[in-house]
């Protein structure tokens, strides 16, 4: 039986299928359909020609949630909140992330004030009931929102993270009233999404869940029905932002947990490749069609944090989302990113992109803006006759025409020089993503191996390595252009529960700490039983704590081992916190009391991982050369050998410069580098010895 992973990208939708019994491996790339993403997925499934009755699992990574938020194309949401707190989404945080940023603009709330209803009720910070819920306020508020035509409802009461009783009661009242009136409107309660404090962040997370819920539910229902009609009888799963997966039913109810669904799978796949080649510390680079993503992995463990910001950049604080997300940096820089000239005459690349429709000019589908892909084609780095193995035709003359008109003529340079300028800026943008997740967080990128995948990642990688002095690059044996879809098949079923409770770490509070972790574990196991139908004995649990010095606002996430929850173990937990804090903030306060703020329980159910088999190829390097191609690089034309990646012999070191082609991507090796193909088919690029 096959397991099937499908990943939606900016220009292509990728599918990978793996048979656990035979090791059979199938991959397909189809064009993404931005106006109707489900159409692109279904077209790609049909293109694979798989017998869907022989598929046991469909695992999906999508961009619908993040794109719906960024484009504000979700549902009309009505919000119930505590009386006196109607402006929680408008006030946000009084502090500004950068007080000298004169371009700062407070984000516009996703629920306008007129659709926010106040309800008399009050829970204290300790969870005690100060004022009971007034049901008549809920009913009157619902009448008002229904007259406004809301399509989704959110309930977020003050301090409900400590005691959700009133949210539960209000949801029951609303459900009963909606049933009486014949309305089918989804309801989101904040405590079901997160049990962490910070009212604005918690409320905004619940609102965004309500905002995308109807659209996500409809999308997944369409996929389910259509794929079932193809004969599929297995289970549907979706990638989550925490690096795990969950059932479609869970994601229909809590879509915000899949806010960064697709890119995360590439990180999981990168960790598997790192383990295979014997590396523990890696930077995973995903160069896609519209964006470049980078994630730093230390000791084969991805960094997970519980506050993510959608749309955050230098000038915008973005929208906070308090769900577990693997730390990943994303920049608007990919193969279809547009090259343009700014107001002062500088050449820029991205963040806007041509995407799949109409795509780069060289696709011949009406694209009228120069892109990074056009530049690659002009300078000979991409073979116009070999995109998707020759399946997709490329028109070099159209690329030349648009780059000349929009860029080259402006600077009075040749088309090749203009194209190289586009490529160099794109390389710098990609390198900047790595600087953000490494240098700016206290890590030296020279201590890490770069694992590059995606359609453009292997093109960016050698230039980034040169810029940041990274000595080793790994291009995975799995076709890089479908690598994220393959990474999905490595993903375990995972859920997280975070609970806020401030406790000082000392022996007097040891029993309270153990009880709080135990309570979080119980909620976690209930999720597996209720949402996934998985018995609790199959769940493997891990623990983390968000810790701080007493009096601090910010926390550091620290892994908690079983041995830490004892009289002797508390000291090792505190010392581990000191180490993590010093890494994050460059100081420690050994005499200061230490507190746990959030108790974080993680549950995992392991799935069988696809195996990468040895793939030994014998012969001479010359036998793998397809052609010698004239390429414009570093300001002049050079003739580079072009290798068929599949035919490169195993274990033979070959000096650059060179181009390595496979149907999904092109690998570039610079003149100061050399490469070798290992026994699994991974390409290892290093700086030339001597």
Secondary structure, DSSP 8 states (H G I E B T S, - for coil): -EEEEEEE-SSEEEEEEEETTT--EEEEEEE--GGGHHHHHHHHHHHHT--GGGEEEEEEE-SHHHHHHHTT-S--EEEEEETT-TTHHHH--SS-S-TT-TT------SS-GGGEEEE--EE-TTS-EEE---HHHHHHHHHHHHHTT-SEEEEE-TTTTT--HHHHHHHHHHHHHHHHHT---EEEEHHHH-B---HHHHHHHHHHHHHHHHHHHHHHHHHHHHHHHTT--SEEEEE-TTS-EEEHHHHHH-GGGGTTHHHHHHHHHHHHHHHHHT-SSEEEEEE-SS-EEEEEEETTEE-EES-EEET--SS---EEE-S-EE--EEES-STTEEEEE-TTS-EEEEEEE-TTTT--GGGTSS--S-BHHHHHHHTTSS-TT-GGGGTS---HHHHHHHHIIIIIHHHT--HHHHHHHHHHHHHHHHHHHHHHHTGGGT--GGGSEEEEESTTHHHHHHHHHHHHT--EEEE-SS-GGGHHHHHHTT--EEEEEEEEEEEE-SGGGHHHHHHHHHHHHHHHHHHIIIII---GGG-EEEEEEEEEETT-S--EEEEE-GGGSSTTHHHHHHHHHHHHHHHHHS---TTS-EEEEEEEEEEEE-------------S-GGGGEEEEEEEEETTEEEEEEEEEGGGS-BT--EESSEEEEETTEEEEE-TTEEEEE-TTS-EEEEE---
